[in-house]
Structures are given as structure tokens and as C-alpha cells.
Amino acid sequence: MIKQYFKQAIAQLHQQPVISIITVLGTALAIFLIMLVVMIQQVKVAPFSPESNRNRFLHVRYMSITSKDWREGDSSNGPMSVRTAKECFKSLTLPEVVTTYLAFTRTTPVSLPGQSATGADIRETDDNFWRVFDFAFIQGKPYSKADFDAGLSVAVITEGVARTLFGTTDVVGKTFLLNHASYKVSGVVHDVSTLADSAYGQVWIPFTSTDSPKDTWCGGNMGMFSVTILARSRDDFDKIRGEVERRRDAYNKTISESTGFHFIYRNRPYDQEKQAIAFAANWEPDLKADRMHRAIIFIILLLVPAINLSSMTQSRLRQRVAEIGVRRAFGSTRLEMVGQIIMENLVITLLAGIVGLIFSLIFAYAGNVLLFSQPYSNTFNPPTIDASILLHASTFLYALFFCFVLNLLSSGIPAWRASRTSIVNALGGKTY
């Protein structure tokens, strides 16, 4: 039966080439626009290396702190200090692992002795960073807990930095200058896209090897660091948030008595979806409103072409009124006629949807800077896109779903009207 529907759909495309071309292009354009919106959202939440565990991430990038000595409503907002991260998050018992790292990258000169320097994006981390994020190592390995505790000057670098400095990726054990300080390479990883916002860097070093932990304010409670929590399962999120809140209350009592400060989390930690739209410490994003906004965009992008395509479908059906009458005369029910017309139109919609999906993938690769630019990024490097970021099973499922909905919207009413035509009028070529 499906094979027959496919043959009939192809025959309809050949019989009315102009209408068919407009129908296919209109559907392809609709799917193209919708999938661009989907992809822009997917790169923020879909898992890809080195953030393959995004579905288990909880983030505390920023927070707020206030004081009993300040005016009501006043707060200091930003990342936390290492001490705060240790007391409030590293001591959690429910997560699989917790990592503390510099909240943003710093563009820092790297070079070899006697050679000119080049800028590289540096991120300072702890040793747990390599357990939370799954980097693909080409050579060597990450720095260990012993290296981190000892504050050794060791580094993991990307293959791009390795080739720039040494001309090869076989550089484990070699040294280079990072802001005039000597660091030894412990491992080399594949280049990381800036779209991996939490893991991104070009050089990673232990923050115990720098003075960054000393850069604090508000009594040593606020600083330059963020935390990512890797849960054992998404089912543990509420329990972890409960433990985080208990730790906050206990720590607030401790610092309030001695310094008068008081932490405000605004329902942090956030999961990956909520973190993707959070850009300020003193503002909690409205996830429901963001989802509603995307839903409205999808509805508009589906309704507008569906209205136009329905007229095309109606035009094709006018040429088949007699055929519909004959089928009704030989016993086809109205429901069978509606199902057949919708299925035939679905074949055309799916063909156009494949074209639209291909166009959207090509445009995403070609226009990655335009589509995926990060307004609050601390790096000048453009976002890089590869198949692992865009080609998820969910991408094709979204495309298939939108093709199905667009098909129902554009062919449902014409199919119903065609099935309502009386047998006598249909045999006479009339549509009423």
C-alpha cells in the first residue's frame, strides 16, 4: 500500500510540474527555517564531546552575595571563590563528581623560548575537570590529582596549539612558555568548539599553579570560578538541589556570624537547558517563557507555509475529482479517501523535508559564525561546527515530526473537503 501511495505521489508530481515545484520548494523552505531554529537550540543542549554528559550536568556559573550592612536589594554578583566552591559544592555526597574551574577563558600569550608569542584561550581547572568532560586525547593524558595538589606547571593543549608551537602533535613532555612561565605538556586533545561553553579552551592548566584563587572579594567568598556537577542520573537532580540548599544554609550561618555576608543562589544549580539561557547572576531565567517563545516561532513557521500549500493541494485535487468519484462508487469510504490523500501528500512532504534538512545542514556549516555566535563569549575564536554537533537522531526526528505536522495542516482540510463531495457530482467533475 505504501509503495502504491509513493507511485501515485510521484505521478502527481510529473502531471503538474509547476505546482509540484512550488509545493516542494515551499515545504523545503519551511522545514529549512524550522530546522535552523531547532539547530540553534540543539547546539546549546544536545550532547557532544567533550560535553557528552550534558543530560547529567548541573551548573553553578554565577551567584549573588549580599550583606546585612548593605542597602536592601544590593548584591555582588559573579563567579565564586575556590573556598566557596569547596565548602558549598565539592563536599556534596550525592553527585558522581564535582569540578571547579575558571568561569571563563583568558587569552594569554604562549610561545617557545626565543620565538614570537601567539594568543591562546586558557582555562584553569582542577583534576576532576577531566572526569566531568570527556576530551578525546591524541597524545598523553590529563594532569593528575597529585599534579594538581602539588601545583605543578603542567598543561593539556589542543592539537591546533601543538602544531602552532611545535609543528607536530607528538609533544608530550615538551615545555613551552605560558605568559613567560614554563609549562610541560602532559597531553594533547582534539580542538574543542567554542559551543562547548563550559569545557572550551585551547590550553588547560591547574589553577593551583597560578594566582587566580587569590583573586577574590566580599571576604574571600566571591572569585573567578564556577562549578559543574555531574549527577549519576537526572533522577538525582532534585535530591542534589536539596543537598546544595542545605549546604548553602549551613555556610550562610557560618559566614553571616563572622562577616555578615549571605549567599543567594536563585534556584541554582541549573541544568543544561536552563544554563543555556542564563546570562546574569542576579536574574533567574524563565524556562517556561523561553519554551513558549520557541513554540510560537514553530507555530508561525508551520502555519504560514501550510496555508499556502493547502491551496496547492486543493488545486491538485481538482484534477482528480472524477477519480475520487469512481473510488467512492466502488466502495471507498470517506475516511479511506482522506487517509489516502494525506498519505500521498505525506510522501511529497517527506521528499521536500529531506531537501529542507539538507539545506539547513549545509547552511549551518557555511553560516556557523552567523548562526552560532556567542554574544557574551570571552574568546575571539569563531564557533566550529562538525557532524558530531549537528547530526543527532533527534535532528532527524524533529524534521520528521515537523514534516508530518506540516502535511496534516496543508492537506487535512483539502482532503476532508474532497471526501465530502457527493459521488454523483464527483463523477461529473464537480467539487461541490
Phi and psi in degrees as a GROMACS rama.xvg file:
@    title "Ramachandran Plot"
@    xaxis  label "Phi"
@    yaxis  label "Psi"
@TYPE xy
-62.0487  -39.3604  ILE-2
-61.9509  -38.3965  LYS-3
-66.2908  -42.7874  GLN-4
-60.1778  -40.3917  TYR-5
-63.7856  -44.0488  PHE-6
-63.2096  -41.5315  LYS-7
-66.4778  -37.8601  GLN-8
-65.2298  -42.4901  ALA-9
-64.879  -38.962  ILE-10
-62.5572  -39.8581  ALA-11
-64.1876  -36.2973  GLN-12
-63.9943  -38.3178  LEU-13
-74.5003  -33.2127  HIS-14
-70.8616  -34.1851  GLN-15
-128.585  76.3773  GLN-16
-62.362  -38.8922  PRO-17
-65.5155  -51.1978  VAL-18
-62.049  -37.6327  ILE-19
-64.2687  -43.5093  SER-20
-62.9265  -44.1544  ILE-21
-63.9652  -40.4974  ILE-22
-63.1532  -47.8406  THR-23
-64.4902  -45.613  VAL-24
-66.5965  -39.1139  LEU-25
-63.5148  -43.8758  GLY-26
-66.2184  -43.1168  THR-27
-61.6949  -41.2507  ALA-28
-64.1131  -41.1891  LEU-29
-62.2362  -47.9297  ALA-30
-64.298  -37.7611  ILE-31
-57.9689  -49.9425  PHE-32
-66.632  -42.0425  LEU-33
-64.3385  -43.0691  ILE-34
-68.704  -28.4429  MET-35
-64.323  -42.1187  LEU-36
-62.7721  -42.1908  VAL-37
-63.087  -43.5503  VAL-38
-66.5952  -37.7971  MET-39
-60.5361  -36.539  ILE-40
-76.7942  -38.1822  GLN-41
-62.1153  -40.4899  GLN-42
-64.0013  -17.6367  VAL-43
-85.7752  -25.9152  LYS-44
-125.585  -24.7153  VAL-45
-72.5751  143.561  ALA-46
-74.9848  136.738  PRO-47
-156.176  152.432  PHE-48
-63.7315  136.241  SER-49
-93.3595  17.962  PRO-50
-114.075  51.1868  GLU-51
-72.1645  -13.5283  SER-52
-104.035  28.4141  ASN-53
-57.2768  -31.1408  ARG-54
-69.0798  -11.0197  ASN-55
-115.301  9.12945  ARG-56
-84.4637  142.505  PHE-57
-129.169  130.291  LEU-58
-114.827  140.905  HIS-59
-128.073  85.9309  VAL-60
-81.19  -44.0638  ARG-61
-132.05  167.825  TYR-62
-156.21  177.921  MET-63
-124.741  152.886  SER-64
-138.262  140.839  ILE-65
-130.333  173.974  THR-66
-138.542  148.252  SER-67
-66.9567  -16.6067  LYS-68
-88.8733  -8.39598  ASP-69
-91.3306  165.006  TRP-70
-66.0397  151.549  ARG-71
-60.9285  130.737  GLU-72
95.7254  -17.1101  GLY-73
-75.5659  144.44  ASP-74
-157.743  156.805  SER-75
-103.478  133.675  SER-76
-127.307  139.106  ASN-77
154.823  -163.003  GLY-78
-69.4411  174.432  PRO-79
-104.634  168.07  MET-80
-84.0576  165.459  SER-81
-63.2695  -37.6194  VAL-82
-61.8891  -43.858  ARG-83
-63.6067  -43.0226  THR-84
-59.9144  -40.0161  ALA-85
-68.2243  -45.7854  LYS-86
-73.771  -36.6913  GLU-87
-96.4387  -25.1218  CYS-88
-128.487  -41.4216  PHE-89
-65.3022  -21.4677  LYS-90
-89.2719  3.70218  SER-91
-64.1917  144.207  LEU-92
-104.523  -22.435  THR-93
-78.894  -37.5125  LEU-94
-68.7682  162.888  PRO-95
-70.206  -44.488  GLU-96
-161.848  152.156  VAL-97
-127.962  133.915  VAL-98
-120.045  143.636  THR-99
-114.669  132.532  THR-100
-153.043  162.903  TYR-101
-59.9375  131.184  LEU-102
-63.5855  -21.9378  ALA-103
-148.112  160.605  PHE-104
-82.025  157.342  THR-105
-121.973  127.068  ARG-106
-77.7423  116.392  THR-107
-130.431  142.143  THR-108
-68.7834  132.761  PRO-109
-125.068  146.784  VAL-110
-165.011  173.153  SER-111
-103.683  153.42  LEU-112
-53.6636  129.382  PRO-113
82.8257  0.738026  GLY-114
-114.87  160.695  GLN-115
-69.5233  149.696  SER-116
-89.9948  156.081  ALA-117
-130.223  151.85  THR-118
-81.2428  138.508  GLY-119
-137.452  147.046  ALA-120
-83.5499  116.291  ASP-121
-103.137  134.685  ILE-122
-125.772  129.45  ARG-123
-95.5677  132.21  GLU-124
-138.842  173.395  THR-125
-96.8341  -177.723  ASP-126
-74.5963  -24.312  ASP-127
-70.0067  -16.5053  ASN-128
-52.8604  -37.424  PHE-129
-80.3138  -10.0691  TRP-130
-90.9502  -27.6005  ARG-131
-81.9322  -42.8589  VAL-132
-106.273  136.527  PHE-133
-100.7  83.3175  ASP-134
-77.3112  148.976  PHE-135
-95.7728  106.597  ALA-136
-84.3549  130.67  PHE-137
-88.1621  -43.5567  ILE-138
-138.5  148.32  GLN-139
70.5383  -152.079  GLY-140
-155.186  168.632  LYS-141
-72.07  163.285  PRO-142
-70.0718  148.053  TYR-143
-91.5928  174.694  SER-144
-62.4171  -37.912  LYS-145
-63.8314  -41.7831  ALA-146
-61.8382  -42.918  ASP-147
-66.02  -47.5839  PHE-148
-62.22  -33.9713  ASP-149
-81.6289  -9.96461  ALA-150
68.1882  33.5427  GLY-151
-69.4926  149.405  LEU-152
-86.3553  76.0473  SER-153
-120.984  159.345  VAL-154
-149.313  149.177  ALA-155
-106.23  132.25  VAL-156
-125.91  159.725  ILE-157
-82.1895  162.163  THR-158
-62.1611  -31.6903  GLU-159
-64.2885  -44.7213  GLY-160
-66.0884  -39.9026  VAL-161
-60.1625  -44.0239  ALA-162
-70.3139  -35.3293  ARG-163
-65.1146  -41.9477  THR-164
-82.8309  -45.3125  LEU-165
-112.743  -13.1925  PHE-166
79.52  6.90744  GLY-167
-157.367  164.814  THR-168
-98.3679  -3.88151  THR-169
-86.3512  74.6063  ASP-170
-128.211  7.96502  VAL-171
-59.51  129.809  VAL-172
94.2228  -14.5217  GLY-173
-80.5963  159.278  LYS-174
-114.437  153.439  THR-175
-145.727  169.248  PHE-176
-100.546  125.613  LEU-177
-114.649  106.413  LEU-178
52.1744  42.6296  ASN-179
75.4958  1.80308  HIS-180
-101.026  141.256  ALA-181
-82.1409  129.239  SER-182
-127.991  144.19  TYR-183
-102.41  136.365  LYS-184
-77.3623  122.859  VAL-185
-100.859  -21.764  SER-186
-164.668  159.373  GLY-187
-126.887  131.197  VAL-188
-120.1  162.944  VAL-189
-62.8436  152.264  HIS-190
-57.1699  144.123  ASP-191
-111.924  135.179  VAL-192
-71.324  144.542  SER-193
-64.6645  -15.2696  THR-194
-69.5211  -19.2146  LEU-195
-83.2921  76.334  ALA-196
-59.3749  -40.0329  ASP-197
-79.355  -35.471  SER-198
-91.3333  -17.6239  ALA-199
-57.5801  143.986  TYR-200
178.276  172.534  GLY-201
-117.256  -24.2611  GLN-202
-139.262  131.346  VAL-203
-119.023  132.814  TRP-204
-135.939  157.752  ILE-205
-67.9859  133.208  PRO-206
-71.931  -11.4739  PHE-207
-72.8602  -10.6801  THR-208
-93.461  3.05055  SER-209
-130.105  179.617  THR-210
-96.1515  7.56008  ASP-211
-57.1554  -38.3706  SER-212
-61.1097  -20.3323  PRO-213
-83.3202  -10.1045  LYS-214
-83.0823  86.3285  ASP-215
-132.427  168.272  THR-216
-152.827  178.678  TRP-217
54.6284  54.968  CYS-218
68.4695  25.6455  GLY-219
80.5664  10.4583  GLY-220
-91.0195  -32.1952  ASN-221
-103.038  149.483  MET-222
-160.585  -137.171  GLY-223
-120.33  15.2267  MET-224
-119.251  154.273  PHE-225
-123.546  170.999  SER-226
-132.611  138.278  VAL-227
-123.03  129.713  THR-228
-105.165  128.496  ILE-229
-101.341  108.742  LEU-230
-79.3199  156.534  ALA-231
-71.3751  -29.5107  ARG-232
-159.108  154.401  SER-233
-63.1834  -23.5768  ARG-234
-64.8308  -17.4615  ASP-235
-89.6069  -3.27983  ASP-236
-56.5254  -48.9575  PHE-237
-64.5725  -38.6185  ASP-238
-65.0424  -41.2146  LYS-239
-65.5596  -42.3827  ILE-240
-61.4115  -37.6661  ARG-241
-63.4415  -42.4382  GLY-242
-66.3486  -38.7145  GLU-243
-60.1149  -42.8184  VAL-244
-65.2582  -37.9482  GLU-245
-66.3516  -39.1311  ARG-246
-65.3008  -39.1774  ARG-247
-62.959  -45.6617  ARG-248
-60.4132  -44.2428  ASP-249
-65.1741  -42.0724  ALA-250
-70.217  -36.684  TYR-251
-60.465  -39.6423  ASN-252
-63.1152  -38.8734  LYS-253
-67.2521  -50.416  THR-254
-77.5903  -27.1249  ILE-255
-66.0569  -38.5919  SER-256
-66.7879  -35.3141  GLU-257
-94.6581  -33.9022  SER-258
-125.039  -16.9309  THR-259
87.0728  1.45198  GLY-260
-83.9035  159.928  PHE-261
-151.065  123.841  HIS-262
-81.4182  144.608  PHE-263
-126.207  121.974  ILE-264
-97.9037  -24.5395  TYR-265
55.362  53.4301  ARG-266
65.0459  18.291  ASN-267
-73.7106  154.902  ARG-268
-80.8639  152.4  PRO-269
-99.7979  145.96  TYR-270
-76.2115  179.014  ASP-271
-62.1957  -40.4648  GLN-272
-64.6672  -43.362  GLU-273
-73.1303  -37.4705  LYS-274
-63.2906  -31.7762  GLN-275
-64.38  -24.5549  ALA-276
-108.966  3.89933  ILE-277
-90.0177  126.8  ALA-278
-131.379  1.57293  PHE-279
-141.313  145.441  ALA-280
-71.8313  -32.1501  ALA-281
-97.9394  23.3869  ASN-282
-143.997  126.306  TRP-283
-93.974  122.862  GLU-284
-65.9996  147.132  PRO-285
-95.357  97.9471  ASP-286
-67.5199  -38.412  LEU-287
-63.8137  -42.0813  LYS-288
-65.492  -37.2931  ALA-289
-66.3496  -41.8898  ASP-290
-64.7453  -40.0673  ARG-291
-64.087  -38.7165  MET-292
-61.4344  -43.8174  HIS-293
-66.5359  -38.2138  ARG-294
-63.1425  -39.9692  ALA-295
-63.8101  -40.5267  ILE-296
-60.935  -45.0192  ILE-297
-62.0677  -42.3263  PHE-298
-62.3561  -43.9614  ILE-299
-63.9245  -44.1554  ILE-300
-69.0416  -19.4175  LEU-301
-90.8447  -41.2887  LEU-302
-69.54  -44.497  LEU-303
-59.7842  -52.7971  VAL-304
-68.0912  -30.1085  PRO-305
-63.4902  -38.5951  ALA-306
-63.1253  -42.5874  ILE-307
-69.0182  -42.225  ASN-308
-69.5559  -28.2042  LEU-309
-63.5992  -34.8297  SER-310
-68.38  -34.6288  SER-311
-65.7205  -42.4232  MET-312
-63.2327  -41.6888  THR-313
-62.2943  -38.3842  GLN-314
-64.1401  -40.3648  SER-315
-66.6212  -36.6122  ARG-316
-69.5806  -28.384  LEU-317
-60.8817  -30.5041  ARG-318
-76.7528  -8.43603  GLN-319
-118.359  16.5969  ARG-320
-59.1929  -45.8946  VAL-321
-61.7901  -40.7456  ALA-322
-62.2291  -40.2019  GLU-323
-63.8731  -40.7072  ILE-324
-61.9556  -43.2089  GLY-325
-62.4556  -44.2523  VAL-326
-65.3361  -39.6341  ARG-327
-63.2041  -39.129  ARG-328
-64.9811  -29.7018  ALA-329
-93.3022  14.372  PHE-330
108.379  0.536378  GLY-331
-68.332  134.379  SER-332
-83.4639  164.824  THR-333
-61.7584  -39.4244  ARG-334
-62.9406  -40.6826  LEU-335
-64.2738  -39.3531  GLU-336
-65.972  -44.3076  MET-337
-60.3965  -46.2275  VAL-338
-61.2906  -40.4482  GLY-339
-65.8575  -45.6588  GLN-340
-63.3084  -43.2619  ILE-341
-64.9767  -40.8148  ILE-342
-66.0277  -40.814  MET-343
-62.8794  -42.6575  GLU-344
-68.3408  -30.565  ASN-345
-64.2135  -37.7049  LEU-346
-59.2526  -45.9404  VAL-347
-64.2285  -42.5403  ILE-348
-62.8767  -40.3018  THR-349
-66.4007  -40.8785  LEU-350
-60.4777  -44.693  LEU-351
-67.7549  -35.1277  ALA-352
-63.7835  -37.2117  GLY-353
-62.9215  -42.6782  ILE-354
-61.4491  -45.5268  VAL-355
-63.4616  -39.1737  GLY-356
-65.5267  -41.8713  LEU-357
-62.3254  -44.0704  ILE-358
-59.3995  -42.4803  PHE-359
-66.9224  -38.4568  SER-360
-65.0598  -43.1449  LEU-361
-63.2736  -44.3809  ILE-362
-66.4473  -35.6808  PHE-363
-63.8073  -39.2617  ALA-364
-69.4118  -45.6297  TYR-365
-73.052  -34.7547  ALA-366
-109.696  35.8142  GLY-367
-61.2737  -36.5878  ASN-368
-66.9126  -40.4003  VAL-369
-69.2712  -42.364  LEU-370
-81.3408  -37.9802  LEU-371
-114.582  21.6007  PHE-372
-63.0072  145.674  SER-373
-112.837  106.706  GLN-374
-64.0346  -25.6015  PRO-375
-108.018  18.5369  TYR-376
-73.5545  147.26  SER-377
-98.8017  13.2351  ASN-378
-123.808  150.053  THR-379
-90.4933  -2.3736  PHE-380
-72.1978  133.025  ASN-381
-71.0601  153.248  PRO-382
-67.0756  140.315  PRO-383
-106.889  141.441  THR-384
-121.072  133.12  ILE-385
-137.024  177.279  ASP-386
-60.2099  -33.9312  ALA-387
-65.8439  -21.5917  SER-388
-86.2355  -40.4944  ILE-389
-97.0946  -33.9719  LEU-390
-90.3175  81.2269  LEU-391
-107.851  158.023  HIS-392
-58.782  -34.178  ALA-393
-63.8947  -30.5105  SER-394
-60.718  -47.2866  THR-395
-70.4365  -34.5479  PHE-396
-66.7329  -40.1626  LEU-397
-61.4693  -46.6961  TYR-398
-60.574  -44.1733  ALA-399
-62.8426  -42.4993  LEU-400
-62.6932  -46.4637  PHE-401
-68.0492  -32.8926  PHE-402
-62.3869  -43.1715  CYS-403
-64.233  -45.4757  PHE-404
-64.7678  -44.4973  VAL-405
-62.1628  -36.9445  LEU-406
-64.5521  -44.7519  ASN-407
-63.0477  -41.7698  LEU-408
-67.1856  -38.6675  LEU-409
-86.8461  -23.329  SER-410
-114.656  -14.0176  SER-411
-61.7277  -52.8263  GLY-412
-65.9754  -48.1101  ILE-413
-57.7578  -39.4274  PRO-414
-65.6509  -41.9109  ALA-415
-64.3828  -42.1744  TRP-416
-64.916  -39.7185  ARG-417
-64.5662  -38.9239  ALA-418
-70.6678  -21.7507  SER-419
-82.8522  -10.7738  ARG-420
-66.6725  132.394  THR-421
-66.2139  154.246  SER-422
-60.7999  -43.6534  ILE-423
-62.5425  -46.6332  VAL-424
-65.1743  -40.1031  ASN-425
-63.0362  -43.4447  ALA-426
-62.7319  -28.4501  LEU-427
-87.8682  3.30346  GLY-428
82.1276  14.9994  GLY-429
-98.0868  147.981  LYS-430
-104.569  9.62856  THR-431
